[in-house]
Amino acid sequence: MAKQSIGIGSSANDGTGDPLRTAFDKINDNFDELYGATAEANDLIEDASPQLGGDLDVNGRRITSARSNEDIILLPNGTGGVVASALRFAGTTISSDDSSSVNINEGLIVDGTASVSGAVSMASTLAVTGVATFTATPVFSSDITVTDDASFISDGAVVNFGANSEIQLTHVHNEGLLLTETGGGAPTLTFRDSALSISSSADGQLDIAADTEVQIATTLVDLNGNLDVSGTALITGVATFTATPIFSSDVTVTDDVNLISDSAVITFGADSDTSLTHTDGTGLTLNSTNKLCFNDASQFVQGISATVLGLGATDEIDLTATAIDVNGTMDVSGTLTTAAVTASGTATFNGAVVINGATAIGDLNILADGTITTDTNGDFVVDPAGTGAIVLTGPITATGVQTTTGQLNVDNLRMDGNTLSATSGAITLAPAAGSNVTIGGTNTNLTGTEANFTLMEATTVRANALQNDTSDGDLAISTQGTGVVSVASQLTLTGSFLPAIHTFVATDAVTITEHAGRTLLLGEVGGNAALTLTLPAATGTGAVYKFIVSVTNTSNYKIQVADATDTIDGIMMYLDEDGTAVSAFPTVAASDTITLNGGTQGGIVGDYLELIDIATNQYHVRGVMRVAAGANPATPFSAAVS
């Protein structure tokens, strides 16, 4: 109902106003409209939290909604806005009614894109964790610190330096960076100080300057043009020339010179009349009949012709060697005086032969005392013809190494190749008292019906037992790499079995070799970092993985299968410490992940679960968890592995 106004007339007591009854009737009607005719309406004067209408209430200085999780909307009519003090909200625009600025005195977080069309003035640090896009040129009045990468993603981007931007670093698309000076000068890139620099003093020229040394450290330096060295060129590595180098002065090499091309040639003289040529696998050849001279031209080695080698000397040719081997005919026109003559062929003497020392026949030396020797490192071979044998009637004393290439028989003991056997009877190895029989080699294969022997002085293998001979000593059985110890028959433990303990402190992969059968502790240090453990693919190995929480983790312990084909089946029991009630959470068909959050899903100190690889693509789980007071248990199972 619309508001009813009381007519009061044009002036006092002019008789044109509403009668008193009519006036009070309008007042009552207005109050009925204000109070309402139903119990839902509230008295604005007496009600401390009157309803504004529908589900909207006034409670003290608060406007509240009686409907849970719904918004309170202030919607002005037409182009009007909502004004709180001097702050105006009109659509998606925030403005000020009493000044030109809106002050935000607390931290501002913008999760979306922030677009600023005007100037931005900052008196403190601006931290940008996303991408800042400037549509106009930003001006920074102080230093800028970038804690990560700075990217200039525009082709032709320019970085200016100096008050008048005279130095420019320009990006050239698909080429690199260009350093220029706006006045046309030669910009310089310096290192440490002005004495170390890279610059361009003229068009087409790059200058590298250093006060002591320019060092180029690389596998290969490729010079496609001429190399002009006004000082000394010191090469400590390998210099490779793809063209013929020309040296206008002396060349000094302080170490080896290697000519690694087969048939390499060194030439001498202005017209290269003398050459030295490499012949692969043979040696060096001096061309034509040129001489290799020593001291002067009278002492030389020369190829006199294609078949004759000449040695020339003014006085004497001195051959200093242990032996001089002449394979052809030696023609001596004068007197031959030697200390010893060794002939590998037939030696014919037409006159008397006087031998003052030992007699040498080939490599065989017969001394005056009856000793027969050979030259150094030479063999002494006695080979009877046909089926003849070497018969030694006296005792044999051998002080060196004896080598027999065929079968050797000593009474009933036979050695043939790599086999030691007996022609009759047993073979007995009997070392002296207190000594051992040592069998070396990588592999030792002993066969027999029964073995009783000691291994490594500590472990004894008997008919049916592998024992440790050291009192209270451990017996360790291990494999190399990922190998396993396999027991094909029933294994009976008469003593205790002590599983090892492994603690997971960070995300890791669970393996059958390293973790199966062990006590696995969930002990992330600090208890506030997420830890994910990935099980190996289920194949039905029967491997058991028992996990115990040793550190409560509020950021989740997560145990998951290897891939989407594997599932987890079983049940987890939960004790609600509020009322000591017990809840059970079974898995579903797609369960492949277990999450312990340190609260509603368990994962506090002392909780445990056990996973068993029971079949291909299938794990079984059982466990007992606790939920602390103030929380209700929730299932730890999910299908999170894609």
C-alpha positions as CSV (number, residue, x, y, z in Angstrom):
1,M,0.0,0.0,0.0
2,A,1.2,3.5,-0.8
3,K,1.9,6.0,2.0
4,Q,-1.1,8.0,3.0
5,S,-0.5,11.7,3.7
6,I,-2.6,13.7,6.1
7,G,-4.2,16.9,4.7
8,I,-3.3,19.8,7.0
9,G,-4.9,22.6,5.0
10,S,-3.4,25.7,3.4
11,S,-3.1,27.6,6.8
12,A,-3.9,27.0,10.4
13,N,-7.6,26.4,11.2
14,D,-8.7,27.3,7.6
15,G,-11.0,24.2,7.6
16,T,-9.5,22.7,4.5
17,G,-7.5,19.9,6.2
18,D,-8.6,16.3,6.9
19,P,-11.0,15.8,9.8
20,L,-9.3,14.4,12.9
21,R,-10.8,10.9,12.5
22,T,-9.7,10.8,8.9
23,A,-6.2,11.9,9.9
24,F,-5.8,9.3,12.6
25,D,-7.2,6.6,10.3
26,K,-4.4,7.4,7.8
27,I,-1.9,7.2,10.7
28,N,-3.2,3.8,11.7
29,D,-3.1,2.5,8.1
30,N,0.5,3.7,7.7
31,F,1.5,2.0,11.0
32,D,-0.3,-1.2,9.9
33,E,1.8,-1.1,6.7
34,L,4.9,-0.5,8.7
35,Y,4.3,-3.2,11.3
36,G,2.6,-5.7,9.0
37,A,-0.4,-7.8,9.5
38,T,1.4,-11.1,10.0
39,A,3.6,-12.6,12.6
40,E,6.5,-12.5,10.3
41,A,6.6,-8.7,10.3
42,N,8.8,-7.1,12.9
43,D,8.5,-4.0,15.0
44,L,11.4,-1.7,13.9
45,I,11.5,-0.1,17.2
46,E,11.4,-3.1,19.5
47,D,13.1,-5.7,17.3
48,A,16.9,-5.6,17.7
49,S,17.4,-7.4,14.4
50,P,14.5,-6.4,12.1
51,Q,14.0,-8.0,8.7
52,L,14.5,-5.8,5.7
53,G,12.4,-8.0,3.6
54,G,12.4,-11.7,2.7
55,D,15.5,-13.5,4.1
56,L,17.5,-10.3,4.7
57,D,18.0,-9.2,8.3
58,V,19.6,-6.3,10.2
59,N,21.6,-7.6,13.2
60,G,23.2,-4.7,15.1
61,R,25.5,-3.0,12.5
62,R,25.3,-6.0,10.2
63,I,23.1,-6.9,7.3
64,T,22.8,-10.7,7.1
65,S,21.1,-13.3,5.0
66,A,19.1,-16.1,6.5
67,R,19.9,-18.3,3.5
68,S,23.1,-20.3,3.7
69,N,25.9,-19.8,1.1
70,E,23.9,-17.2,-0.9
71,D,25.1,-13.7,-1.9
72,I,23.8,-10.3,-0.7
73,I,23.2,-8.1,-3.8
74,L,23.0,-4.3,-3.7
75,L,21.4,-3.4,-7.0
76,P,20.7,0.3,-7.7
77,N,18.2,1.3,-10.4
78,G,19.3,2.6,-13.8
79,T,22.8,4.2,-13.9
80,G,23.0,4.7,-10.1
81,G,25.8,3.1,-8.0
82,V,26.3,1.8,-4.5
83,V,28.2,4.4,-2.3
84,A,29.9,3.3,0.9
85,S,31.2,6.4,2.6
86,A,32.9,8.1,-0.4
87,L,33.7,4.8,-2.2
88,R,31.4,4.2,-5.2
89,F,30.7,0.9,-6.9
90,A,29.0,1.2,-10.3
91,G,28.8,-2.1,-12.2
92,T,32.4,-3.3,-12.3
93,T,33.9,0.1,-11.7
94,I,35.3,1.4,-8.3
95,S,35.7,5.2,-7.9
96,S,35.9,7.9,-5.3
97,D,33.3,10.5,-4.7
98,D,35.5,12.9,-2.6
99,S,38.9,12.7,-4.2
100,S,40.9,11.6,-7.3
101,S,42.3,8.4,-5.7
102,V,41.3,5.2,-4.0
103,N,43.6,4.1,-1.2
104,I,44.2,0.4,-0.5
105,N,46.1,0.3,2.8
106,E,46.5,-3.5,3.0
107,G,48.0,-6.1,0.7
108,L,46.4,-6.5,-2.7
109,I,46.2,-9.8,-4.5
110,V,45.0,-9.9,-8.1
111,D,44.3,-13.5,-9.4
112,G,43.3,-12.4,-12.8
113,T,44.7,-9.9,-15.3
114,A,45.3,-6.3,-14.0
115,S,45.0,-3.6,-16.7
116,V,46.3,-0.1,-15.7
117,S,45.5,2.6,-18.2
118,G,46.9,5.5,-16.1
119,A,50.2,6.2,-14.4
120,V,51.3,3.9,-11.6
121,S,53.4,5.4,-8.7
122,M,54.9,3.0,-6.2
123,A,56.8,4.0,-3.1
124,S,57.7,0.5,-2.2
125,T,58.5,-2.8,-3.9
126,L,56.3,-4.3,-6.6
127,A,56.4,-8.1,-6.8
128,V,55.0,-9.6,-10.0
129,T,54.8,-13.4,-10.0
130,G,53.0,-13.5,-13.4
131,V,53.3,-11.6,-16.6
132,A,53.3,-7.8,-16.6
133,T,52.3,-6.2,-19.9
134,F,52.9,-2.5,-20.5
135,T,51.0,-0.9,-23.4
136,A,53.0,2.3,-23.0
137,T,56.7,2.8,-22.1
138,P,57.2,2.3,-18.4
139,V,59.6,4.7,-16.6
140,F,61.4,3.5,-13.5
141,S,62.9,6.2,-11.2
142,S,65.1,3.8,-9.3
143,D,66.8,0.4,-9.7
144,I,64.9,-2.7,-11.0
145,T,65.7,-6.1,-9.6
146,V,64.6,-9.2,-11.6
147,T,64.9,-12.4,-9.5
148,D,64.4,-14.7,-12.5
149,D,64.5,-14.5,-16.4
150,A,63.9,-11.2,-18.3
151,S,62.5,-11.8,-21.8
152,F,62.3,-9.3,-24.7
153,I,59.9,-11.1,-27.0
154,S,59.6,-8.4,-29.7
155,D,61.7,-8.8,-32.8
156,G,63.9,-5.7,-33.0
157,A,63.8,-5.1,-29.3
158,V,66.2,-2.3,-28.1
159,V,67.9,-1.8,-24.7
160,N,69.2,1.8,-24.4
161,F,72.0,2.9,-22.1
162,G,72.9,6.4,-20.9
163,A,71.1,9.6,-20.1
164,N,70.7,10.4,-23.8
165,S,70.4,6.7,-24.8
166,E,73.5,6.9,-26.9
167,I,74.5,3.2,-26.5
168,Q,71.9,0.7,-27.9
169,L,71.7,-3.1,-27.8
170,T,69.3,-4.1,-30.6
171,H,67.9,-7.6,-31.3
172,V,68.3,-8.6,-34.9
173,H,65.7,-11.3,-35.8
174,N,67.3,-14.8,-36.2
175,E,70.8,-13.3,-36.0
176,G,71.7,-12.0,-32.6
177,L,72.3,-8.7,-30.8
178,L,73.7,-5.5,-32.3
179,L,75.7,-3.0,-30.2
180,T,75.7,0.5,-31.7
181,E,76.4,4.2,-30.7
182,T,73.7,6.6,-31.9
183,G,76.3,9.2,-33.0
184,G,78.0,6.7,-35.3
185,G,80.9,6.1,-33.0
186,A,82.6,2.8,-32.0
187,P,80.9,1.2,-28.9
188,T,83.1,-0.9,-26.7
189,L,82.2,-3.9,-24.6
190,T,84.8,-4.0,-21.7
191,F,85.6,-6.7,-19.1
192,R,87.2,-6.0,-15.6
193,D,88.5,-2.6,-16.9
194,S,89.0,-0.6,-20.1
195,A,92.1,-2.6,-21.0
196,L,90.0,-5.7,-21.8
197,S,87.5,-5.0,-24.5
198,I,85.7,-5.9,-27.7
199,S,85.0,-3.1,-30.2
200,S,84.9,-2.1,-33.9
201,S,87.2,0.7,-34.8
202,A,86.2,0.6,-38.5
203,D,83.5,-0.9,-40.7
204,G,84.4,-4.5,-41.4
205,Q,86.9,-4.8,-38.5
206,L,86.4,-6.4,-35.0
207,D,89.0,-5.4,-32.4
208,I,89.7,-7.6,-29.3
209,A,92.1,-5.8,-26.9
210,A,93.8,-7.0,-23.7
211,D,96.7,-5.6,-21.8
212,T,98.5,-9.0,-21.4
213,E,96.8,-12.0,-23.3
214,V,93.7,-13.0,-25.3
215,Q,92.9,-16.6,-24.6
216,I,90.6,-18.7,-26.8
217,A,89.7,-22.0,-25.1
218,T,88.0,-24.3,-27.5
219,T,88.5,-27.6,-29.3
220,L,88.9,-25.9,-32.7
221,V,89.6,-22.3,-33.9
222,D,88.5,-22.0,-37.6
223,L,90.1,-19.0,-39.5
224,N,88.5,-18.6,-42.9
225,G,90.7,-15.6,-43.8
226,N,94.3,-14.6,-43.6
227,L,96.1,-14.6,-40.2
228,D,98.4,-11.6,-39.7
229,V,100.7,-12.1,-36.7
230,S,103.1,-9.2,-36.0
231,G,104.5,-10.9,-32.9
232,T,105.3,-14.4,-31.9
233,A,102.6,-17.1,-32.5
234,L,102.9,-19.7,-29.7
235,I,100.9,-22.9,-30.5
236,T,100.8,-25.4,-27.6
237,G,98.2,-27.6,-29.2
238,V,97.5,-28.9,-32.8
239,A,97.4,-26.4,-35.7
240,T,95.4,-27.7,-38.6
241,F,95.8,-25.9,-42.0
242,T,93.3,-26.8,-44.7
243,A,95.4,-24.8,-47.2
244,T,99.1,-24.4,-47.7
245,P,100.5,-22.0,-45.0
246,I,103.2,-19.6,-46.0
247,F,105.7,-18.4,-43.3
248,S,107.7,-15.3,-44.3
249,S,110.3,-15.8,-41.6
250,D,111.7,-18.6,-39.4
251,V,109.3,-21.0,-37.7
252,T,110.2,-22.4,-34.3
253,V,108.4,-25.5,-33.0
254,T,109.0,-26.2,-29.3
255,D,107.6,-29.7,-29.4
256,D,106.7,-32.5,-31.9
257,V,105.8,-32.0,-35.6
258,N,103.4,-34.6,-36.9
259,L,102.8,-35.0,-40.7
260,I,99.8,-37.3,-40.4
261,S,99.1,-37.7,-44.2
262,D,100.4,-40.8,-45.9
263,S,102.9,-39.8,-48.7
264,A,103.5,-36.5,-46.9
265,V,106.4,-34.5,-48.6
266,I,108.9,-32.0,-47.2
267,T,110.6,-30.0,-49.9
268,F,113.8,-27.9,-49.6
269,G,115.3,-25.1,-51.7
270,A,113.9,-22.2,-53.6
271,D,112.9,-24.5,-56.5
272,S,112.1,-27.4,-54.2
273,D,114.8,-29.5,-55.8
274,T,115.3,-31.7,-52.8
275,S,112.4,-33.6,-51.2
276,L,111.8,-36.1,-48.4
277,T,108.7,-38.3,-49.0
278,H,106.8,-40.5,-46.6
279,T,106.0,-44.0,-47.9
280,D,103.2,-45.6,-45.8
281,G,104.5,-48.5,-43.8
282,T,108.0,-48.2,-45.2
283,G,109.8,-45.0,-44.2
284,L,111.2,-41.8,-45.8
285,T,112.6,-41.4,-49.3
286,L,115.2,-38.8,-50.3
287,N,114.6,-38.0,-54.0
288,S,116.9,-38.9,-56.9
289,T,120.6,-39.4,-56.1
290,N,120.6,-36.6,-53.5
291,K,122.8,-37.1,-50.4
292,L,122.1,-37.1,-46.7
293,C,125.3,-35.4,-45.5
294,F,126.9,-35.3,-42.0
295,N,129.4,-32.6,-41.0
296,D,130.3,-31.9,-44.7
297,A,129.6,-33.2,-48.2
298,S,132.3,-35.9,-47.8
299,Q,130.4,-37.9,-45.2
300,F,127.0,-39.1,-46.6
301,V,124.4,-41.7,-47.3
302,Q,123.3,-41.8,-50.9
303,G,121.2,-43.8,-53.3
304,I,123.9,-44.1,-56.0
305,S,121.4,-45.9,-58.3
306,A,118.1,-47.7,-58.1
307,T,119.7,-50.8,-56.5
308,V,122.9,-49.4,-54.8
309,L,123.2,-47.6,-51.5
310,G,126.4,-45.8,-50.9
311,L,128.0,-44.8,-47.6
312,G,130.9,-42.3,-47.9
313,A,133.5,-41.0,-45.5
314,T,136.8,-39.4,-45.8
315,D,138.6,-41.8,-43.4
316,E,136.5,-44.5,-41.8
317,I,133.0,-45.9,-41.5
318,D,132.5,-47.1,-37.9
319,L,129.6,-49.6,-37.4
320,T,128.9,-49.9,-33.6
321,A,126.5,-52.7,-32.8
322,T,126.2,-56.0,-30.9
323,A,126.1,-57.8,-34.3
324,I,126.4,-56.8,-38.0
325,D,124.0,-59.0,-40.0
326,V,125.1,-59.4,-43.7
327,N,122.4,-61.4,-45.6
328,G,124.2,-61.3,-49.0
329,T,127.7,-61.7,-50.2
330,M,130.3,-59.5,-48.4
331,D,133.2,-58.6,-50.6
332,V,136.1,-57.5,-48.5
333,S,139.1,-56.4,-50.5
334,G,141.2,-55.7,-47.4
335,T,141.7,-57.4,-44.1
336,L,138.6,-58.3,-42.0
337,T,139.2,-58.2,-38.2
338,T,136.4,-59.2,-35.9
339,A,135.9,-60.2,-32.3
340,A,133.2,-62.7,-33.3
341,V,131.5,-63.8,-36.5
342,T,127.9,-65.0,-36.6
343,A,126.7,-66.6,-39.9
344,S,123.0,-67.3,-40.4
345,G,123.8,-68.9,-43.8
346,T,126.7,-71.0,-45.0
347,A,130.1,-69.7,-44.0
348,T,132.9,-70.8,-46.4
349,F,136.5,-70.3,-45.4
350,N,139.1,-70.9,-48.1
351,G,142.0,-70.5,-45.7
352,A,142.8,-71.4,-42.1
353,V,140.3,-70.2,-39.5
354,V,141.6,-69.3,-36.0
355,I,139.0,-68.9,-33.2
356,N,140.5,-67.5,-30.1
357,G,137.2,-67.4,-28.1
358,A,133.9,-69.2,-28.0
359,T,132.5,-71.0,-31.0
360,A,129.2,-69.7,-32.3
361,I,127.0,-71.7,-34.7
362,G,123.9,-69.6,-35.5
363,D,122.5,-68.6,-32.1
364,L,124.3,-71.6,-30.4
365,N,127.4,-70.9,-28.4
366,I,129.8,-73.7,-27.3
367,L,132.1,-72.5,-24.5
368,A,135.4,-74.1,-23.5
369,D,134.0,-75.4,-20.2
370,G,131.4,-77.5,-22.0
371,T,128.5,-75.1,-21.5
372,I,126.1,-74.7,-24.4
373,T,124.2,-71.4,-24.5
374,T,122.1,-69.4,-26.9
375,D,122.0,-65.7,-27.6
376,T,120.0,-63.5,-25.2
377,N,116.3,-64.5,-25.1
378,G,116.9,-67.3,-27.8
379,D,115.5,-70.8,-27.6
380,F,117.6,-74.0,-27.4
381,V,115.8,-76.5,-29.7
382,V,116.8,-80.2,-29.8
383,D,114.7,-81.9,-32.5
384,P,115.6,-85.6,-33.4
385,A,114.6,-86.7,-36.9
386,G,111.6,-89.0,-37.5
387,T,110.6,-91.1,-34.5
388,G,113.8,-90.6,-32.6
389,A,113.8,-89.5,-29.0
390,I,116.0,-87.3,-26.8
391,V,117.5,-89.7,-24.3
392,L,119.1,-88.2,-21.1
393,T,120.8,-90.9,-19.1
394,G,121.9,-88.8,-16.2
395,P,120.0,-86.8,-13.6
396,I,118.2,-83.7,-14.9
397,T,118.4,-80.4,-13.0
398,A,116.3,-77.6,-14.2
399,T,116.6,-74.2,-12.6
400,G,114.5,-72.1,-15.0
401,V,111.1,-72.3,-16.6
402,Q,110.2,-75.6,-18.5
403,T,107.7,-75.5,-21.3
404,T,106.1,-78.8,-22.6
405,T,103.8,-78.3,-25.5
406,G,102.7,-82.0,-25.7
407,Q,101.7,-84.6,-23.1
408,L,103.9,-85.0,-20.1
409,N,103.9,-88.3,-18.1
410,V,105.5,-88.5,-14.6
411,D,104.9,-92.1,-13.3
412,N,101.1,-92.4,-13.1
413,L,100.5,-88.6,-13.3
414,R,99.7,-87.2,-16.7
415,M,99.5,-83.5,-17.7
416,D,97.9,-82.9,-21.1
417,G,96.8,-79.4,-22.1
418,N,94.7,-78.1,-19.2
419,T,94.0,-81.5,-17.7
420,L,95.8,-83.2,-14.8
421,S,94.9,-86.8,-14.5
422,A,96.1,-90.2,-13.2
423,T,96.7,-93.2,-15.5
424,S,96.0,-95.3,-12.4
425,G,95.1,-94.8,-8.7
426,A,94.1,-91.5,-7.0
427,I,95.6,-88.1,-7.1
428,T,96.8,-86.8,-3.7
429,L,97.7,-83.1,-3.0
430,A,99.8,-83.1,0.2
431,P,101.3,-79.8,1.1
432,A,103.9,-79.5,3.9
433,A,102.7,-79.4,7.5
434,G,101.0,-76.0,8.2
435,S,100.7,-75.1,4.5
436,N,97.6,-74.9,2.2
437,V,96.5,-76.0,-1.2
438,T,95.5,-72.8,-3.0
439,I,93.2,-73.0,-6.1
440,G,93.0,-69.6,-7.9
441,G,90.9,-68.4,-10.8
442,T,87.6,-66.7,-11.3
443,N,85.5,-69.9,-11.1
444,T,86.3,-73.1,-9.2
445,N,84.1,-76.1,-10.1
446,L,84.4,-79.1,-7.6
447,T,82.4,-82.2,-8.4
448,G,81.9,-85.2,-6.2
449,T,79.3,-87.1,-4.1
450,E,80.2,-85.1,-1.0
451,A,82.4,-82.1,-0.3
452,N,83.8,-81.1,3.1
453,F,86.0,-78.0,2.8
454,T,86.5,-74.5,4.3
455,L,85.7,-71.4,2.3
456,M,87.4,-68.1,3.0
457,E,88.6,-69.4,6.4
458,A,85.2,-68.7,7.9
459,T,82.4,-70.7,6.2
460,T,82.3,-74.5,6.0
461,V,80.3,-76.5,3.5
462,R,79.6,-80.0,4.8
463,A,77.4,-82.8,3.5
464,N,74.1,-81.1,4.3
465,A,75.1,-77.8,5.9
466,L,76.5,-74.3,5.2
467,Q,78.0,-73.1,8.5
468,N,80.0,-70.3,9.9
469,D,83.2,-71.5,11.6
470,T,83.7,-68.2,13.5
471,S,82.0,-68.2,16.9
472,D,79.1,-65.6,17.1
473,G,80.0,-64.5,13.5
474,D,77.4,-63.5,10.9
475,L,76.8,-65.5,7.7
476,A,76.0,-63.2,4.8
477,I,74.5,-64.4,1.5
478,S,74.2,-61.8,-1.2
479,T,73.9,-61.4,-4.9
480,Q,75.4,-59.0,-7.5
481,G,73.3,-56.1,-8.8
482,T,69.5,-57.0,-9.0
483,G,70.0,-60.7,-8.5
484,V,68.0,-62.6,-5.9
485,V,68.6,-65.5,-3.5
486,S,66.2,-68.2,-4.7
487,V,65.3,-71.2,-2.4
488,A,63.6,-73.8,-4.5
489,S,62.5,-76.1,-1.6
490,Q,60.7,-75.5,1.7
491,L,62.6,-73.0,3.9
492,T,62.4,-73.6,7.6
493,L,63.6,-71.0,10.1
494,T,64.4,-72.4,13.5
495,G,65.7,-69.1,14.8
496,S,64.3,-65.5,14.6
497,F,63.8,-63.5,11.4
498,L,64.8,-59.8,11.6
499,P,63.5,-57.7,8.7
500,A,65.5,-54.5,7.9
501,I,64.0,-51.0,8.4
502,H,63.8,-48.4,5.6
503,T,62.6,-44.8,6.1
504,F,61.0,-42.8,3.4
505,V,61.7,-39.0,3.8
506,A,60.7,-37.8,0.3
507,T,58.9,-38.9,-2.9
508,D,60.4,-42.2,-4.1
509,A,59.8,-45.4,-6.1
510,V,59.1,-48.6,-4.2
511,T,61.1,-51.6,-5.5
512,I,60.8,-55.3,-4.8
513,T,64.6,-55.6,-4.4
514,E,65.1,-52.7,-1.9
515,H,61.8,-52.6,0.0
516,A,59.9,-55.9,-0.1
517,G,59.7,-57.7,3.3
518,R,61.2,-54.7,5.1
519,T,59.6,-52.5,7.7
520,L,58.9,-49.2,5.8
521,L,58.7,-46.0,7.9
522,L,56.8,-43.0,6.6
523,G,59.0,-40.3,8.2
524,E,59.0,-37.1,6.1
525,V,61.2,-34.7,8.1
526,G,59.1,-31.7,9.3
527,G,55.7,-33.4,8.6
528,N,54.5,-30.8,6.2
529,A,55.8,-31.8,2.7
530,A,53.8,-34.1,0.4
531,L,55.4,-37.5,-0.1
532,T,54.3,-39.8,-3.0
533,L,55.5,-43.5,-3.1
534,T,54.9,-45.4,-6.4
535,L,54.6,-49.2,-6.1
536,P,56.1,-51.6,-8.7
537,A,53.8,-53.2,-11.2
538,A,51.8,-56.0,-9.6
539,T,52.7,-59.4,-11.1
540,G,51.7,-61.8,-8.4
541,T,55.2,-62.1,-6.7
542,G,53.7,-62.2,-3.2
543,A,56.0,-59.3,-2.1
544,V,54.8,-57.7,1.1
545,Y,55.2,-53.9,1.8
546,K,54.5,-52.9,5.4
547,F,54.2,-49.2,6.1
548,I,54.3,-47.6,9.6
549,V,53.8,-43.8,10.2
550,S,56.8,-42.5,12.2
551,V,56.1,-38.8,11.5
552,T,52.7,-37.2,11.2
553,N,52.4,-35.4,7.8
554,T,49.7,-32.8,7.3
555,S,50.5,-32.5,3.6
556,N,49.7,-36.1,2.7
557,Y,51.5,-39.4,2.5
558,K,50.3,-40.9,-0.9
559,I,50.9,-44.5,-1.9
560,Q,49.9,-45.3,-5.5
561,V,50.2,-48.1,-8.1
562,A,52.5,-48.0,-11.1
563,D,49.9,-47.5,-13.8
564,A,46.1,-47.4,-14.5
565,T,46.0,-51.2,-15.1
566,D,46.8,-51.9,-11.4
567,T,44.2,-51.7,-8.6
568,I,44.2,-52.0,-4.8
569,D,41.6,-54.3,-3.1
570,G,40.9,-54.6,0.6
571,I,39.8,-52.7,3.7
572,M,41.1,-50.1,6.2
573,M,39.9,-49.8,9.8
574,Y,39.7,-46.4,11.5
575,L,39.4,-45.6,15.2
576,D,37.6,-42.3,15.9
577,E,39.2,-41.1,19.1
578,D,36.3,-38.8,19.8
579,G,34.0,-41.7,20.7
580,T,36.3,-44.6,20.2
581,A,34.1,-45.7,17.4
582,V,35.5,-47.9,14.7
583,S,34.8,-47.3,11.0
584,A,35.7,-49.5,8.0
585,F,36.4,-48.2,4.5
586,P,36.6,-50.8,1.7
587,T,38.1,-50.2,-1.7
588,V,36.1,-49.9,-4.9
589,A,36.8,-51.6,-8.2
590,A,38.9,-48.6,-9.5
591,S,40.8,-47.9,-6.3
592,D,44.5,-47.4,-7.0
593,T,45.7,-44.7,-4.6
594,I,45.9,-44.4,-0.7
595,T,46.1,-40.9,0.8
596,L,47.0,-40.3,4.5
597,N,46.4,-36.6,5.3
598,G,47.3,-36.7,9.0
599,G,43.7,-36.0,9.9
600,T,40.4,-37.5,8.6
601,Q,42.2,-40.1,6.5
602,G,44.7,-41.2,9.1
603,G,48.4,-40.9,8.9
604,I,49.4,-40.0,12.5
605,V,52.3,-41.6,14.4
606,G,51.7,-45.3,14.9
607,D,49.3,-45.9,12.1
608,Y,50.1,-48.8,9.8
609,L,49.0,-50.5,6.5
610,E,50.2,-53.5,4.6
611,L,50.2,-54.1,0.8
612,I,50.7,-57.5,-0.9
613,D,51.3,-58.2,-4.6
614,I,48.8,-61.0,-5.0
615,A,48.2,-61.2,-8.8
616,T,48.8,-59.5,-12.1
617,N,47.5,-55.9,-11.8
618,Q,46.2,-56.5,-8.2
619,Y,47.4,-55.5,-4.7
620,H,45.7,-56.5,-1.4
621,V,45.6,-53.9,1.4
622,R,44.8,-54.0,5.1
623,G,45.5,-51.5,7.8
624,V,44.6,-49.8,11.0
625,M,44.4,-46.0,11.3
626,R,43.4,-43.4,13.9
627,V,41.6,-40.1,13.6
628,A,42.3,-37.6,16.2
629,A,39.6,-35.9,18.3
630,G,37.7,-33.2,16.4
631,A,37.7,-35.0,13.0
632,N,35.6,-37.7,11.4
633,P,37.1,-40.6,9.5
634,A,37.0,-40.4,5.7
635,T,38.0,-43.0,3.1
636,P,41.7,-42.9,2.0
637,F,41.0,-44.7,-1.3
638,S,40.7,-42.9,-4.7
639,A,41.3,-43.6,-8.4
640,A,43.9,-41.0,-9.2
641,V,46.4,-42.9,-11.4
642,S,45.7,-42.2,-15.1
